[in-house]
Amino acid sequence: MKIHEYQAKELLAAAGATVPRHIVATTPDEAAAAFEQLGGTGAMVKAQVHAGGRGAGQLKGYADKLGGVKFCPTKEKARAVAAAMLAHPLVTKQTGPEGQPIKTLIVQADAEPAKEFYVAVVLDRASGVPILMASAEGGMDIEEVAHHHPEKILKVAISPETGLLPFQARRVAYDLGFTGEQVGKAEKIMMALSKVFLDKDASLAEINPLAVTKSGDVVVLDAKIDFDDNALFRHKDVEALRDLSEENPAEVRAARAALNFIQLDGNIGCLVNGAGLAMGTMDIVKYHGGNPANFLDVGGGVTAEGAIEAFRIILSDPKVKGILVNVFGGIASCATIANALVKAGKEVGFKIPVVVRLEGNEVEKAREILKAAAADLPTLKTATDLTAAAKLIVELSK
């Protein structure tokens, strides 16, 4: 689960980090009023969307070059920039060409940064513990730094039991080049970052940039925090921060039905039971020249209701020209699955090709069920092995 920048900053501030003053705005007039409240001498207007690279992005359909982050020297400029952002989707490297609509802004007091750094806490899967990553090369080009100069990224392992220790944070601060009182301020922010990551079951906690201002202060200019969905039941306060309008509607719908679904850009829908089998199915579709439209794991015990909702979600994507059903009957009987598919076909209506490959428990009985339903479901085809099924659905979806 993702949250907005201003929400991430509020969590970090509650843990002891220093953040610039900011005010949330949803209209141009609110942005102008916020500018005045912050002193009226200059402020940043920042789009709040679940995508990185906002500053380097571009408002889609807007005549002038304007991204999702803009310094405004006057109240009138803040109002005009806010109006433009709220009226046009923001296109970044992470949104795709369609862009992301902007519904919320923050107006942030100008911190006048003199030097920018990068700090984050992530899980290192190789060592099995969280690590603090930091670099003196912060800002929009941190990905380039990591790619071309990985030696400039400092890494410190964090004990899940104790969290980041003060001496570790101070060592990193010195290695990054902080001096004098700045060391303590940077240490405090890194300790807060580690605390939020561990206490809230985050999967990513990132500050980019962490800035030293011209006055010598150390502040969190931007922040991003992602959370482990499987741990949200322990953090109702975090779950309350979720903005469903920023998420894919089909994925939200699938989650409500306990379906593991991720929408992709292809034209062949995939309905599979089991995450590993689902990934293998997508691979073989791609191998035979097709493009998967989704990842969909309906779980081991497929029910008629689950199958029906899965088909409806897949068919809500206008790009889908065919569906491949690949189910292994282990706990669930293939016959039960076949009956569920027939019921789904009759209720939803298969107007595009649907190729079914079943294997496992009671598979022969399942094939008889599908064969008997063929007259009522003419677009429903069967295949005895996955390769044949993949080839068939690719051909039928052209």
C-alpha positions in Angstrom: 0.0 0.0 0.0 1.3 3.4 -0.9 0.5 6.8 0.8 1.0 10.4 -0.3 4.1 12.5 0.4 2.4 14.6 3.0 1.1 11.5 4.9 4.6 10.1 4.9 6.0 13.3 6.2 3.4 13.4 9.0 4.5 9.8 10.1 8.1 10.8 10.1 7.5 14.0 12.0 5.6 12.0 14.6 8.7 9.9 15.0 10.9 12.9 15.5 12.0 14.0 12.0 12.2 17.6 11.0 9.9 18.5 8.0 9.2 21.9 6.4 5.8 23.4 7.1 3.2 22.4 4.5 -0.5 22.7 4.0 -2.8 20.4 2.0 -4.9 22.0 -0.8 -7.5 20.6 -3.2 -8.5 23.8 -5.0 -6.5 26.8 -6.5 -8.0 29.1 -3.9 -6.9 26.8 -1.1 -3.4 26.8 -2.6 -3.3 30.6 -2.7 -4.6 30.8 0.9 -1.9 28.3 2.0 0.8 30.4 0.3 -0.3 33.3 2.4 -0.4 31.2 5.6 3.2 30.1 5.0 4.4 33.7 5.0 3.8 34.8 1.4 7.4 35.0 0.4 7.7 31.9 -1.8 6.5 28.2 -1.6 6.6 25.0 -3.5 3.4 23.6 -5.0 3.6 19.8 -5.2 1.3 17.3 -6.8 0.3 14.4 -4.6 0.1 11.2 -6.7 1.4 7.7 -6.1 4.3 8.0 -8.6 7.9 9.1 -8.5 9.7 11.5 -10.7 7.0 14.3 -10.3 9.5 17.1 -10.6 10.8 15.8 -14.0 7.2 14.9 -15.2 4.9 16.9 -17.5 1.3 17.8 -17.3 -0.5 16.1 -20.1 -2.2 18.4 -22.5 -0.8 21.6 -20.9 0.8 24.0 -23.3 3.7 25.1 -21.1 6.4 22.9 -19.6 5.2 22.2 -16.1 5.7 19.1 -14.0 4.4 18.1 -10.6 6.7 20.3 -8.5 7.0 24.0 -9.0 8.4 26.9 -6.9 6.0 29.8 -6.8 7.2 33.3 -5.8 3.7 34.9 -5.5 0.2 34.0 -4.4 -1.1 34.5 -7.9 1.5 32.1 -9.3 0.6 29.5 -6.7 -3.0 29.8 -7.7 -2.3 29.4 -11.4 0.1 26.5 -10.9 -2.4 24.7 -8.7 -5.2 25.3 -11.3 -3.0 23.8 -14.0 -2.0 20.7 -11.9 -5.6 20.0 -10.8 -6.9 20.2 -14.4 -4.3 18.0 -16.1 -2.9 14.4 -15.5 0.7 14.2 -14.5 2.9 12.0 -16.8 6.1 10.6 -15.2 8.3 7.6 -15.9 6.2 5.6 -13.4 2.7 6.6 -14.6 2.8 5.6 -18.3 1.7 7.8 -21.1 -1.9 8.2 -19.8 -0.7 10.0 -16.7 -2.2 10.2 -13.2 -5.0 12.7 -12.3 -4.0 15.1 -9.5 -6.6 15.6 -6.9 -4.5 16.8 -3.9 -1.6 19.3 -3.6 0.6 20.4 -0.8 1.9 23.9 -0.6 5.3 23.7 1.2 7.3 26.5 2.7 10.5 27.1 0.7 13.3 25.4 2.7 16.0 26.9 0.4 18.1 23.7 0.1 21.9 24.1 -0.3 22.8 20.4 -0.5 20.7 17.2 -1.1 21.1 13.7 0.1 19.3 10.4 -0.3 18.3 8.1 2.7 16.1 5.0 2.7 15.3 1.9 4.6 14.5 -1.2 2.6 14.6 -5.0 3.1 17.7 -6.7 1.8 16.4 -10.1 0.7 20.0 -11.5 0.4 20.7 -11.0 4.1 17.2 -11.1 5.3 17.3 -7.9 7.3 16.4 -4.2 6.7 19.2 -2.0 5.6 19.8 1.8 5.7 20.9 3.1 2.3 22.3 6.6 2.0 24.1 8.7 -0.6 25.5 12.2 -0.8 24.2 12.3 -4.3 20.5 12.8 -3.6 17.7 14.2 -5.7 16.0 13.2 -9.0 19.0 11.4 -10.4 19.5 8.9 -7.6 18.6 6.0 -9.9 21.4 7.0 -12.2 23.8 7.2 -9.3 22.9 3.7 -8.2 23.3 2.4 -11.7 26.5 4.0 -12.7 28.2 4.6 -9.3 27.0 2.0 -6.8 30.0 2.7 -4.7 28.5 6.0 -3.7 25.6 4.2 -2.0 26.3 3.5 1.7 24.6 0.5 3.2 24.2 -0.4 6.9 22.3 -3.5 8.2 19.6 -2.8 10.8 18.7 -5.3 13.5 14.9 -5.9 13.4 15.0 -6.3 17.2 16.8 -3.1 18.1 16.3 -0.9 15.0 18.9 1.5 13.8 21.3 2.3 16.6 22.4 5.9 17.3 26.1 5.1 16.6 25.2 3.6 13.2 23.2 6.7 12.2 26.0 9.0 13.4 28.6 7.0 11.4 26.5 7.3 8.3 26.0 11.1 8.8 29.8 11.6 9.1 30.4 9.5 6.0 27.9 11.5 4.1 29.7 14.7 4.9 27.5 16.2 7.6 29.4 18.4 10.1 28.9 20.0 13.5 25.3 20.3 14.6 24.1 18.8 11.3 25.3 15.4 12.4 22.8 15.2 15.3 20.0 16.5 13.1 20.7 14.0 10.4 21.0 11.2 13.0 17.6 12.1 14.4 15.9 11.9 11.0 17.6 8.5 10.1 16.5 7.1 13.5 12.9 8.3 12.8 13.0 6.7 9.3 14.1 3.4 10.8 11.4 3.5 13.5 8.6 4.1 11.0 9.8 1.3 8.8 9.9 -1.2 11.6 7.0 -0.1 13.7 4.6 0.2 10.7 5.7 -2.9 8.8 6.8 -0.8 5.8 8.3 -2.3 2.7 10.1 1.0 1.7 10.7 4.2 3.7 12.6 6.8 1.6 13.6 10.4 2.0 14.7 12.0 -1.3 15.9 14.5 -0.8 17.1 14.9 2.7 18.4 18.5 2.5 20.7 20.8 4.3 19.2 24.3 4.0 21.1 27.5 3.5 20.5 28.3 7.2 22.2 25.0 8.1 19.1 23.0 9.2 18.6 19.4 8.1 15.0 18.7 6.8 13.0 16.1 5.0 12.1 17.7 1.7 10.3 14.7 0.2 9.3 11.3 1.5 7.8 8.1 0.2 6.6 5.1 2.3 5.1 1.9 1.1 3.6 -0.7 3.4 3.2 -4.5 3.4 -0.5 -5.1 2.6 -0.4 -8.4 4.6 0.4 -6.5 7.8 -2.3 -3.8 7.5 -4.6 -5.7 9.9 -2.1 -4.7 12.6 -2.1 -1.0 11.6 -5.6 0.4 11.3 -4.1 3.9 11.5 -2.0 3.2 8.4 -4.8 1.5 6.5 -6.9 4.7 7.1 -4.4 6.6 5.0 -5.1 4.6 1.9 -6.3 6.6 -1.1 -8.3 4.2 -3.3 -8.7 6.9 -6.0 -5.0 6.5 -6.7 -5.2 2.8 -7.3 -6.3 0.7 -10.3 -10.1 0.2 -9.9 -9.9 -3.4 -11.2 -7.2 -4.3 -8.6 -9.2 -2.7 -5.8 -12.3 -4.7 -6.9 -10.2 -7.9 -7.1 -8.8 -7.3 -3.6 -12.4 -7.0 -2.2 -13.1 -10.5 -3.7 -9.9 -11.9 -2.2 -8.4 -12.3 -5.7 -4.7 -11.6 -6.3 -4.8 -9.5 -9.4 -2.4 -7.1 -11.2 -3.4 -5.5 -14.5 -0.9 -5.4 -17.3 -0.9 -4.0 -20.9 -1.5 -7.2 -23.0 -4.6 -8.6 -24.6 -4.8 -12.1 -23.2 -6.4 -12.5 -19.8 -5.1 -15.2 -17.5 -7.1 -16.9 -14.8 -4.9 -19.3 -12.8 -4.9 -20.9 -9.3 -1.6 -20.4 -7.6 0.9 -17.6 -7.9 3.8 -19.7 -9.3 1.5 -21.3 -11.8 0.2 -17.9 -12.8 3.7 -16.6 -13.5 4.5 -19.7 -15.5 1.3 -19.3 -17.5 2.2 -15.7 -18.3 5.7 -16.7 -19.4 4.4 -19.4 -21.7 1.8 -17.0 -23.3 4.6 -14.5 -23.9 6.9 -17.3 -25.2 4.3 -18.2 -27.9 3.9 -14.6 -29.1 1.1 -13.4 -26.8 0.9 -10.6 -24.3 -0.7 -11.2 -20.9 -3.3 -8.7 -19.8 -3.1 -9.5 -16.2 -1.7 -11.7 -13.4 -4.6 -13.4 -11.6 -4.3 -16.0 -8.9 -7.8 -17.1 -7.7 -6.3 -19.3 -5.0 -6.4 -23.1 -4.4 -10.1 -23.5 -3.7 -11.8 -21.9 -6.7 -15.5 -21.3 -6.2 -18.2 -20.5 -8.8 -18.6 -17.0 -7.2 -14.8 -16.4 -7.3 -14.6 -17.5 -10.9 -17.5 -15.4 -12.0 -16.0 -12.3 -10.3 -12.6 -13.1 -11.8 -14.1 -13.3 -15.3 -16.0 -10.0 -14.8 -12.8 -8.2 -13.7 -10.8 -9.6 -16.7 -13.6 -8.7 -19.2 -13.8 -5.2 -17.8 -10.5 -4.5 -19.6 -11.4 -3.6 -23.2 -8.0 -4.6 -24.5 -8.7 -8.3 -23.6 -9.3 -10.4 -26.8 -9.1 -13.8 -25.2 -8.8 -15.6 -21.8 -6.6 -18.5 -20.8 -7.8 -20.5 -17.8 -5.0 -22.7 -16.4 -6.1 -24.6 -13.2 -4.5 -27.5 -11.4 -6.9 -29.4 -9.3 -5.2 -30.3 -6.1 -7.2 -29.5 -3.0 -10.1 -28.5 -5.3 -11.6 -31.0 -7.7 -11.3 -30.2 -11.4 -14.9 -31.2 -11.7 -15.9 -28.5 -9.2 -13.8 -26.0 -11.1 -15.3 -27.1 -14.4 -18.8 -26.5 -13.0 -17.7 -23.1 -11.8 -16.4 -22.2 -15.2 -19.7 -23.3 -16.9 -21.7 -21.3 -14.4 -19.5 -18.3 -14.9 -19.8 -18.6 -18.7 -23.6 -18.6 -18.5 -23.8 -15.7 -16.1 -21.1 -13.5 -17.5 -21.3 -14.5 -21.2 -18.1 -15.4 -23.0 -18.1 -13.2 -26.1 -14.4 -13.7 -26.7 -12.4 -16.9 -26.9 -11.8 -18.7 -23.6 -9.3 -21.6 -23.6 -9.4 -23.9 -20.6 -6.6 -26.3 -19.5 -7.4 -28.4 -16.4 -5.1 -31.0 -14.8 -5.2 -32.9 -11.5 -8.0 -34.3 -9.3 -11.0 -35.6 -11.3 -9.8 -34.1 -14.5 -11.6 -36.6 -16.8 -14.9 -35.8 -15.2 -14.2 -32.1 -15.6 -13.5 -32.6 -19.3 -16.8 -34.3 -19.7 -18.6 -31.4 -18.0 -16.9 -28.9 -20.4 -17.7 -31.0 -23.4 -21.3 -31.2 -22.5 -21.4 -27.4 -22.1 -19.8 -26.7 -25.5 -23.1 -26.2 -27.3 -24.2 -23.4 -24.8 -20.7 -21.9 -24.7 -19.3 -21.9 -28.3 -16.4 -19.7 -27.5 -15.2 -22.0 -24.7 -12.3 -24.3 -26.0 -10.3 -26.9 -24.1 -6.7 -28.1 -24.3 -5.0 -31.1 -22.7 -1.7 -29.4 -22.0 -0.4 -25.9 -21.3 1.7 -25.5 -24.4 -1.3 -26.4 -26.7 -3.5 -24.0 -24.6 -1.1 -21.1 -24.9 -0.7 -21.6 -28.6 -4.4 -21.8 -29.1 -5.3 -18.7 -27.1 -2.6 -16.7 -28.8 -3.9 -17.7 -32.2 -7.6 -17.0 -31.3 -6.7 -13.6 -29.8 -5.1 -12.1 -32.9 
